[in-house]
Amino acid sequence: MTIMEMLQESAALAALGISIVFSFLILLVICISLVGKVIRVLDSGKKNQGQGVANAGTIVKKGENDPVVAAITAAVNEYRKPQ
C-alpha cells in the first residue's frame, strides 16, 4: 500500500466519521425540539385546567408577612405565565 492510497483511505474514513457524528447531532437536535413541543402542548393543557388553583394559595391571614407573601405570589404568577 502506497502513501497516497493510505492518505485516500484515511480521508475517506475521516469523512465517514464526521458525517456519522454530524448526522447524530442533527437527529439529536430534532428529537429535543420535538420533545420540547410535546411538553409545551401538555403543559398548556395543564395550565388551562389549573386556572382556579393558582389563586387558591393567596388567601392568608393578615399579618406582618403580607409584603413577602405578595412578592412571592407575584413571582409565582409571573413564572407560570405562558411565554
N, C-alpha and C positions, 0 to 999 in steps of 0.2 A: 504494500500500500504506500503510495507516494504522499508527500506532504500536502499537495493540492487536494487529493482525494480525502485525506483526513480533515482538512480545513472545510471542505464542502460538507462532509458528513457532520462535523461539529456545528456548522452554521445551520444545517437542517434540523439537528436536534435542539439547538438553542431556539430557533423559530417555533418549533413544535411545543417546547416547554413554555415559551412566552405566550403562545396562543391559547394553550390549555389554562394557564393561570388567568389570563385576561377574560376568557370565556367564563371561568368560575366566578370571577369578580362581578361580571355583568349579571350572571344568574343570581348571585347573592344580593345585588342591589335591587333587582326586580322582585325577589322574594320579600325583602324587607319593605319595599314600597307597598306590595300587596297586603302584607300583614298589617302595616300601618293604616291602610284604607279600611280593612276589615275591622280593626279596633276602633277607628273613628266612627264607623257605621254602628257598631254595637254600643259604643259609648254614648252616641247621640240618642239611641233608643232608651238607654237607662236614664239619661238626663230628662227626657220627656216624661218618663214615668215618675220620677222622684221630685217633681217641681214643688210639691207641698212640703216635702221633708226638709228642704233647705231652710225654711223659716221656722221650723219646729224648735230648733235649739236656741232661738233668740229670746225666748221668754225666760227671764231670770229674775231673781229678787233684786229689788233696788238696794244699792249699797255703794260702797266706795270703789268697787271694781267696774263700774259702768263704762268709763272710757276705755278700759282694757278690753272688756267684752265687746264693745262696739268696734274697736280696731281689729280684733280677731275675727269678728263676724264679717266685717267689710273685706278683710283679706281672703277669707274662705270663699265669700261670694265672688270676688274678683277672680280667684283661681278657678272656680267652677264655670265661669263664663266660656261659651264656645269662642274659638278663635276665628 
